[in-house]
Amino acid sequence: MIVKVQTRKQLKIFAEFPNKLYKGNPYYVPTMASADVDIFDKKVNAAFDFCDADFFLAYRDGQLVGRVAAIINPRANEAWGTKNVRFGWIDFIDDLEVARELIQAVIDWGKERGMDHIEGPLGFTDFDTEGMLVEGFDELGTAITFYNHPYYMKHLETLGLVKETDWVERRIEIPSEVPEKMMRISKILQEKNGLHVKKYTRREINRLDIGHKFFNLVNETYNKLYGYSVLSDRQIDQYVKLYLSMLDLNLVTFVNDGKDNMVAFAVMMPSMSKAMQKCNGRIFPFGWWHMAKALYFHKTDTVDMMLIGVRDDYKLRGVPAIIMADLIPRCVKCGFKYAETNPELETNHAVQNLWGDFPSRQHRRRRIYGKQL
């Protein structure tokens, strides 16, 4: 039986389901269900200013056996010339009929609103968790990605959904020092192009409105990537408040031009995966301490590469070398030995080529599935 979520209590049940489904799984990173509820709340999440969505729970014999979100992002559809209904935050027991009912609920919902194609897993925007795991089931995930069992893709493919695009993820060994060639190139590029590395204090971020400048550059550099939806001003306000307040600014690097205009950025964050496993997705009573140890005291050997981008007019000028030359010694000082790239489009060769000089392995792959309705 499929039940549409109507209350905040049901939203909490929706948010907590994967933590129960994957309890004890050594590769699953629990979600912060209390934070997820705000993502799903139409009164809280700024994405609902332009998106439409409903959430569905699947029950059998009174037991919760699955969940899925149905989403329409009109901005993305307009930008890409599509009529897509997205399915997101999908989880279910190993049962084809449960998967069928969940996907059918999204299809019916989308058809009622004039959509002619289903795709997912996707969220409201690229800043939501997206992509179904299809390789790397025995690898510890990251805090911003889904984990799922292999039967998910088997059931979706049985239901006629096919690959639309893949993301790949790499685990990179961080060198003990900046390669001499990279350091030399970084210096030459800065001198030739009038560029310099910029680090901001929290006070400067607030005073100079760096958060909005940063997310506006994210919009500019990411808007050609698969399904990207340009962030609204209110979404940017939310992300500035949510993320920039907790980041270790030593691991955030900007490259500016001679007039101090931002032309590139990179954001790293200590891996929260093991800390979130220890607190089991709950801040209280002691979850906050595990999170703080990882976030502020770097009690982890891995750093997550959250975002990297270069303004279009600087993309062929080797700017990433400047970023890496700045971040590598900072990572070494923090005790990080590995970096996780998080999902990168398999077709985004420019980003994947950045890691060619470092020992690494591709250890996870995620997929977007779709089909015509």
Secondary structure, 3 states (H helix, E strand, C coil): CEEECCCHHHHHHHHHHHHHHCCCCCCCCCCCHHHHHHHHCCCCCHHHHCCEEEEEEEEECCEEEEEEEEEECHHHHHHHCCCEEEEEEEEECCCHHHHHHHHHHHHHHHHHCCCCEEEECCCCCCCCCCCEEEECCCCCCCCCCCCCCCHHHHHHHHCCCEEEEEEEEEEEECCCCCCHHHHHHHHHHHHHHCCEEECCCHHHHHHCCHHHHHHHHHHHHHCCCCCCCCCCHHHHHHHHHHHHCCCCHHHEEEEECCCCCEEEEEEEEECCHHHHHHHCCCCCCCHHHHHHHHHHCCCCCEEEEEEEEECHHHCCCCHHHHHHHHHHHHHHHHCCCEEECCCEECCCHHHHHHHCCCCEEEEEEEEEEEEEC
